[in-house]
Amino acid sequence: MISTEYKNTLTSVLAVVITIIIMIQQLDTAVIDKWMIGNVIILSSVIVAETSLDYNKKMLVLIISVTWIGATLIQQLSKKATENKDCKGWSWDFLNGNPMIKWKKDGDGDYLTQNERAMVFFVLSYLFTVIMLMIILLSKMDSEVPILGFLNDNLKYLFVIMLPIIVVFVNEINILSSIYGSGSSIPMTSDVLFNRLVTGNFEWGESDTSSSNKYIVRTITTTLFLLLLFILFMNYSTGGSIALFSDTLGVGSSNIPIYIMLFILLFFNFVIESLFLQKCSFKEETSNKGSNKNNEAFGCRVAKYGGIVTLLYISYTVSILYQINGTRDKLFALLFIIALTFGFGEFMISMKADK
């Protein structure tokens, strides 16, 4: 069993590290404002809650802290997007993130290009899958199901909570792909690989109508197939506690889907590049020309996920949800956090825009 003191200590450490990274970003302005003071108050409240408050008060403080930190990160990433700054490799972007999108309306009235939409969709899908894997692993540990047997209980908990950083780092370092060698003239980053897997490297909106038709058919078919695999993963790893179409697809409680999903997340680039893409998928298309070559740098590969601070924030949020008693209370807390975080994030964006 994992001791309460161990969980409280890890949660406090995550809060301290996240707050330090956020404040470093804010100190670039050389002004100590009310937002920075708010960060200090939130951090102090978390430490007090983890050490001396009862369960109900502690959970309230921790949920408020998740909301505040999440809103702050949304405001910072939104600012990066509107400033239209390219990622510069090993810079503050590695810590604080850089969505690497040009949030600017083009001639067609779109704020994001086709490649930018694909990158955002990949990042959200990848991180959502990581979160679901973390929740399932923690549920297995709660039920004392034998899993990750090479680690003791405390190390299991640490491994699961730090999973966002672990899978992103291992995947984006991407040592195995250099062994395979696609021979592509442009960086085969994870979002580019995912885009070409889903679309088959067909382009939308070209003069050739058949290419657009193939783009639509390939995108719909691949998306439905990946969605089916995800549903099967949920059904056959949770014993039906979280299941979709269980009467048709069935349920199970096996660890094998978990290990397969963990392997795919850890080595996503290599799996997609070496198993699923053909030679034609590595051809350079017009839409890729002129892209920022710094996106190939490891710092930028991590920055597109929101940087180290966002990955730690996911760990922090899951560690708090794990401390909430009852599945229903966890769900209500998660919905409350999502709604309040985005609402307060929009408020912070508007407040700073009025300065």
C-alpha positions as a printed NumPy array, in Angstrom:
array([[  0.   ,   0.   ,   0.   ],
       [  1.077,   3.555,  -0.689],
       [  1.327,   5.677,   2.424],
       [ -0.661,   8.91 ,   2.665],
       [  2.505,  10.782,   3.631],
       [  4.215,   9.647,   0.427],
       [  1.308,  10.815,  -1.744],
       [  1.094,  14.145,   0.103],
       [  4.832,  14.714,  -0.252],
       [  4.846,  13.998,  -3.999],
       [  1.853,  16.276,  -4.556],
       [  3.556,  19.114,  -2.646],
       [  6.804,  18.646,  -4.589],
       [  4.936,  18.812,  -7.897],
       [  3.167,  22.004,  -6.778],
       [  6.488,  23.606,  -5.812],
       [  8.209,  22.728,  -9.1  ],
       [  5.246,  23.881, -11.225],
       [  4.987,  27.179,  -9.348],
       [  8.719,  27.846,  -9.71 ],
       [  8.57 ,  27.298, -13.492],
       [  5.511,  29.547, -13.828],
       [  7.117,  32.286, -11.755],
       [ 10.336,  32.114, -13.79 ],
       [  8.22 ,  32.819, -16.875],
       [  6.475,  35.725, -15.124],
       [  9.761,  37.152, -13.831],
       [ 10.821,  37.774, -17.436],
       [  8.656,  40.888, -17.211],
       [ 10.656,  42.01 , -14.152],
       [  7.375,  43.001, -12.481],
       [  5.896,  41.402,  -9.372],
       [  2.158,  41.662, -10.001],
       [ -1.   ,  40.268,  -8.423],
       [ -0.788,  37.075, -10.48 ],
       [  2.625,  36.219,  -9.07 ],
       [  1.41 ,  36.922,  -5.543],
       [ -1.562,  34.656,  -6.283],
       [  0.826,  31.838,  -7.253],
       [  2.641,  32.162,  -3.923],
       [ -0.651,  32.109,  -2.005],
       [ -1.848,  29.015,  -3.875],
       [  1.441,  27.184,  -3.254],
       [  1.393,  28.054,   0.44 ],
       [ -2.21 ,  26.85 ,   0.696],
       [ -1.312,  23.508,  -0.928],
       [  1.536,  22.898,   1.516],
       [ -0.681,  23.763,   4.489],
       [ -3.524,  21.59 ,   3.161],
       [ -1.268,  18.565,   2.68 ],
       [  0.17 ,  18.82 ,   6.178],
       [ -2.565,  19.988,   8.531],
       [ -6.111,  20.195,   7.058],
       [ -8.788,  17.525,   7.225],
       [ -9.924,  15.628,   4.127],
       [-12.77 ,  17.92 ,   2.964],
       [-10.849,  21.167,   3.368],
       [ -7.715,  19.649,   1.839],
       [ -9.567,  18.49 ,  -1.281],
       [-11.203,  21.897,  -1.715],
       [ -7.83 ,  23.673,  -1.543],
       [ -6.194,  21.187,  -3.927],
       [ -9.001,  21.467,  -6.492],
       [ -8.767,  25.261,  -6.368],
       [ -4.997,  25.012,  -6.874],
       [ -5.468,  22.791,  -9.949],
       [ -7.916,  25.335, -11.366],
       [ -5.591,  28.301, -10.731],
       [ -2.508,  26.614, -12.173],
       [ -4.412,  25.304, -15.195],
       [ -5.856,  28.735, -15.96 ],
       [ -2.385,  30.289, -15.657],
       [ -0.942,  27.759, -18.128],
       [ -3.794,  28.381, -20.582],
       [ -3.09 ,  32.119, -20.403],
       [  0.644,  31.633, -20.994],
       [  0.18 ,  29.261, -23.942],
       [ -2.474,  31.533, -25.441],
       [ -0.035,  34.427, -25.255],
       [  2.635,  32.368, -27.03 ],
       [  0.169,  31.508, -29.808],
       [ -0.935,  35.1  , -30.373],
       [  2.673,  36.345, -30.401],
       [  3.371,  34.036, -33.395],
       [  6.842,  33.137, -32.151],
       [  8.697,  30.164, -33.591],
       [ 10.186,  27.618, -31.231],
       [ 13.9  ,  28.19 , -30.69 ],
       [ 15.086,  24.775, -29.621],
       [ 16.698,  24.809, -26.191],
       [ 15.02 ,  27.874, -24.697],
       [ 12.305,  28.674, -22.151],
       [  9.89 ,  26.987, -24.557],
       [ 11.212,  23.637, -23.308],
       [  9.961,  24.483, -19.799],
       [  6.94 ,  26.682, -20.478],
       [  5.753,  25.251, -23.773],
       [  5.098,  26.665, -27.213],
       [  2.044,  25.47 , -29.183],
       [  3.903,  26.416, -32.386],
       [  0.784,  27.694, -34.094],
       [  0.207,  31.024, -35.812],
       [ -3.099,  32.136, -34.327],
       [ -3.831,  34.523, -37.147],
       [ -6.702,  34.576, -39.631],
       [ -5.647,  33.764, -43.18 ],
       [ -7.316,  34.573, -46.485],
       [ -9.778,  31.702, -46.063],
       [-10.84 ,  32.906, -42.623],
       [ -9.06 ,  30.059, -40.804],
       [ -6.889,  30.647, -37.741],
       [ -4.986,  27.37 , -38.074],
       [ -3.432,  25.713, -41.084],
       [ -4.126,  22.076, -41.914],
       [ -0.799,  20.986, -40.396],
       [ -1.39 ,  23.057, -37.245],
       [ -4.829,  21.517, -36.742],
       [ -3.291,  18.074, -37.135],
       [ -0.609,  18.888, -34.559],
       [ -3.133,  20.195, -32.009],
       [ -5.351,  17.142, -32.537],
       [ -2.387,  14.795, -32.096],
       [ -1.172,  16.483, -28.889],
       [ -4.65 ,  16.446, -27.317],
       [ -5.251,  12.813, -28.338],
       [ -1.836,  11.67 , -27.133],
       [ -2.118,  13.39 , -23.739],
       [ -5.716,  12.209, -23.274],
       [ -4.585,   8.618, -23.889],
       [ -1.759,   9.063, -21.372],
       [ -4.231,  10.349, -18.759],
       [ -6.576,   7.405, -19.323],
       [ -3.659,   4.99 , -19.015],
       [ -2.632,   6.652, -15.731],
       [ -6.176,   6.353, -14.356],
       [ -6.395,   2.66 , -15.296],
       [ -2.983,   1.889, -13.793],
       [ -3.9  ,   3.637, -10.531],
       [ -7.208,   1.741, -10.466],
       [ -5.301,  -1.545, -10.884],
       [ -2.989,  -0.579,  -8.031],
       [ -5.962,   0.262,  -5.809],
       [ -7.448,  -3.161,  -6.54 ],
       [ -4.061,  -4.747,  -5.771],
       [ -3.922,  -6.339,  -9.23 ],
       [ -0.379,  -7.582,  -9.958],
       [  1.056,  -5.117, -12.486],
       [  4.482,  -3.528, -13.001],
       [  5.805,  -6.222, -10.691],
       [  9.432,  -5.107, -11.078],
       [  8.658,  -2.019,  -8.946],
       [  7.623,  -1.697,  -5.298],
       [  4.428,   0.169,  -4.397],
       [  6.018,   3.593,  -3.92 ],
       [  7.996,   3.354,  -7.167],
       [  4.884,   2.166,  -9.013],
       [  3.009,   5.238,  -7.828],
       [  5.92 ,   7.514,  -8.772],
       [  6.185,   5.869, -12.208],
       [  2.46 ,   6.288, -12.935],
       [  2.279,   9.885, -11.691],
       [  5.347,  10.873, -13.736],
       [  4.14 ,   8.938, -16.797],
       [  3.452,  12.065, -18.937],
       [  7.086,  13.152, -18.754],
       [  8.393,   9.59 , -19.116],
       [  6.449,   8.713, -22.287],
       [  6.982,  12.096, -23.947],
       [ 10.723,  12.087, -23.258],
       [ 11.272,   8.485, -24.386],
       [  9.159,   8.941, -27.52 ],
       [ 10.604,  12.298, -28.551],
       [ 14.234,  11.328, -27.943],
       [ 13.381,   8.8  , -30.658],
       [ 16.627,   6.801, -30.72 ],
       [ 15.075,   3.81 , -32.496],
       [ 13.882,   5.818, -35.501],
       [ 17.461,   6.852, -36.27 ],
       [ 18.259,   3.137, -36.543],
       [ 15.355,   2.607, -38.955],
       [ 16.053,   5.747, -41.017],
       [ 13.125,   6.888, -43.172],
       [ 15.352,   8.976, -45.435],
       [ 12.864,  11.856, -45.317],
       [ 14.143,  15.332, -46.081],
       [ 11.923,  16.929, -43.404],
       [ 11.767,  16.218, -39.642],
       [  9.552,  13.206, -38.938],
       [  8.191,  14.57 , -35.662],
       [  5.399,  12.714, -33.896],
       [  2.654,  15.072, -35.102],
       [  3.84 ,  14.794, -38.725],
       [  3.89 ,  10.99 , -38.475],
       [  0.401,  10.946, -36.964],
       [ -0.907,  13.293, -39.658],
       [  0.489,  11.106, -42.432],
       [ -0.814,   7.948, -40.791],
       [ -4.338,   9.364, -40.632],
       [ -4.403,  11.13 , -44.015],
       [ -2.138,   8.803, -46.002],
       [ -0.173,  11.929, -47.023],
       [ -3.054,  13.015, -49.258],
       [ -3.787,  16.751, -49.339],
       [ -7.112,  18.521, -48.909],
       [ -8.103,  21.359, -51.196],
       [ -5.814,  20.526, -54.108],
       [ -6.887,  21.069, -57.709],
       [ -6.978,  17.296, -58.066],
       [-10.429,  16.302, -56.756],
       [ -9.456,  12.644, -56.389],
       [ -6.754,  13.592, -53.863],
       [ -9.297,  15.444, -51.701],
       [-11.685,  12.485, -51.895],
       [ -8.932,  10.074, -50.854],
       [ -8.019,  12.451, -48.018],
       [-11.595,  12.336, -46.676],
       [-11.993,   8.558, -47.009],
       [ -8.561,   7.813, -45.493],
       [ -9.079,  10.223, -42.586],
       [-12.522,   8.863, -41.681],
       [-11.468,   5.214, -42.022],
       [ -8.272,   5.564, -39.988],
       [ -9.955,   7.659, -37.292],
       [-12.732,   5.093, -36.825],
       [-10.168,   2.28 , -36.68 ],
       [ -8.092,   4.069, -34.019],
       [-11.256,   4.866, -32.057],
       [-12.212,   1.184, -32.141],
       [ -8.777,   0.179, -30.836],
       [ -9.097,   2.712, -28.001],
       [-12.545,   1.369, -27.039],
       [-11.19 ,  -2.185, -27.004],
       [ -8.301,  -1.019, -24.825],
       [-10.753,   0.515, -22.331],
       [-13.092,  -2.5  , -22.346],
       [-10.457,  -5.2  , -21.951],
       [ -8.247,  -3.496, -19.347],
       [-10.836,  -2.234, -16.848],
       [-13.072,  -5.271, -16.452],
       [-16.016,  -3.293, -17.781],
       [-15.959,  -0.533, -15.147],
       [-15.334,   1.908, -18.017],
       [-16.741,   0.283, -21.165],
       [-18.434,   1.227, -24.422],
       [-20.573,  -1.123, -26.54 ],
       [-19.777,  -3.884, -24.049],
       [-22.684,  -6.069, -25.221],
       [-21.204,  -6.142, -28.714],
       [-17.462,  -5.901, -28.109],
       [-17.27 ,  -7.665, -24.738],
       [-15.162,  -6.802, -21.69 ],
       [-12.184,  -8.206, -19.816],
       [ -9.669,  -7.368, -17.119],
       [ -6.317,  -8.127, -18.684],
       [ -2.986,  -6.34 , -18.207],
       [ -1.901,  -7.082, -21.781],
       [ -3.783,  -4.092, -23.37 ],
       [ -2.135,  -1.835, -20.781],
       [  1.363,  -3.03 , -21.639],
       [  0.636,  -2.717, -25.363],
       [ -0.658,   0.837, -24.947],
       [  2.327,   1.761, -22.778],
       [  4.707,   0.409, -25.44 ],
       [  2.935,   2.367, -28.204],
       [  3.05 ,   5.609, -26.211],
       [  6.712,   5.141, -25.325],
       [  7.778,   4.297, -28.885],
       [  5.024,   5.946, -30.914],
       [  7.377,   7.483, -33.486],
       [  9.227,   4.246, -34.144],
       [  6.057,   2.123, -34.29 ],
       [  4.35 ,   4.448, -36.786],
       [  7.454,   5.096, -38.872],
       [  8.633,   1.512, -39.173],
       [  5.369,  -0.465, -39.214],
       [  2.55 ,   1.644, -40.657],
       [  3.991,   4.152, -43.131],
       [  5.078,   3.304, -46.659],
       [  7.752,   5.016, -48.728],
       [  5.264,   7.394, -50.367],
       [  4.249,   8.736, -46.931],
       [  7.71 ,  10.227, -46.434],
       [  7.561,  12.424, -49.527],
       [  7.8  ,  16.155, -48.879],
       [  4.584,  17.983, -49.665],
       [  4.151,  21.653, -50.513],
       [  2.475,  22.358, -47.166],
       [  5.608,  21.235, -45.346],
       [  7.982,  23.554, -47.15 ],
       [  9.226,  26.542, -45.219],
       [  8.329,  25.019, -41.849],
       [ 10.487,  25.892, -38.883],
       [ 13.407,  23.466, -38.929],
       [ 13.909,  24.012, -35.177],
       [ 10.811,  21.854, -34.644],
       [ 13.159,  18.891, -35.006],
       [ 15.081,  19.893, -31.854],
       [ 14.235,  17.9  , -28.738],
       [ 13.293,  21.074, -26.842],
       [ 10.67 ,  21.943, -29.469],
       [  9.409,  18.366, -29.611],
       [  8.576,  18.694, -25.898],
       [  7.383,  22.302, -26.204],
       [  4.454,  21.369, -28.457],
       [  2.939,  19.359, -25.566],
       [  2.935,  22.519, -23.447],
       [  6.464,  22.049, -22.141],
       [  7.661,  20.455, -18.916],
       [  5.262,  22.539, -16.836],
       [  2.143,  21.213, -18.618],
       [  3.3  ,  17.6  , -18.316],
       [  3.932,  18.155, -14.593],
       [  0.512,  19.793, -14.312],
       [ -1.11 ,  16.627, -15.685],
       [  0.814,  14.601, -13.098],
       [ -0.291,  17.019, -10.371],
       [ -3.957,  16.848, -11.425],
       [ -4.018,  13.045, -11.545],
       [ -2.264,  12.81 ,  -8.158],
       [ -5.027,  14.947,  -6.641],
       [ -7.843,  13.033,  -8.333],
       [ -6.31 ,   9.823,  -6.967],
       [ -6.633,  11.177,  -3.422],
       [-10.391,  11.801,  -3.821],
       [-12.545,   9.022,  -2.362],
       [-15.115,   7.374,  -4.61 ],
       [-15.359,   7.103,  -8.393],
       [-18.381,   9.401,  -8.59 ],
       [-16.651,  12.123,  -6.554],
       [-13.592,  11.82 ,  -8.801],
       [-15.785,  12.341, -11.874],
       [-17.582,  15.355, -10.402],
       [-14.25 ,  16.863,  -9.345],
       [-12.797,  16.366, -12.83 ],
       [-15.795,  18.018, -14.517],
       [-15.634,  20.904, -12.033],
       [-11.904,  21.363, -12.651],
       [-12.292,  21.364, -16.452],
       [-15.167,  23.857, -16.458],
       [-13.634,  26.235, -13.931],
       [-10.123,  26.019, -15.407],
       [-11.175,  27.038, -18.911],
       [-13.577,  29.661, -17.578],
       [-10.998,  31.239, -15.297],
       [ -8.338,  30.872, -17.996],
       [-10.465,  32.942, -20.37 ],
       [-10.915,  35.509, -17.578],
       [ -7.147,  35.762, -17.051],
       [ -6.563,  36.151, -20.803],
       [ -9.086,  39.003, -21.002],
       [ -7.697,  40.69 , -17.88 ],
       [ -4.118,  40.668, -19.195],
       [ -5.27 ,  41.759, -22.65 ],
       [ -6.865,  44.873, -21.111],
       [ -3.547,  46.049, -19.672]])
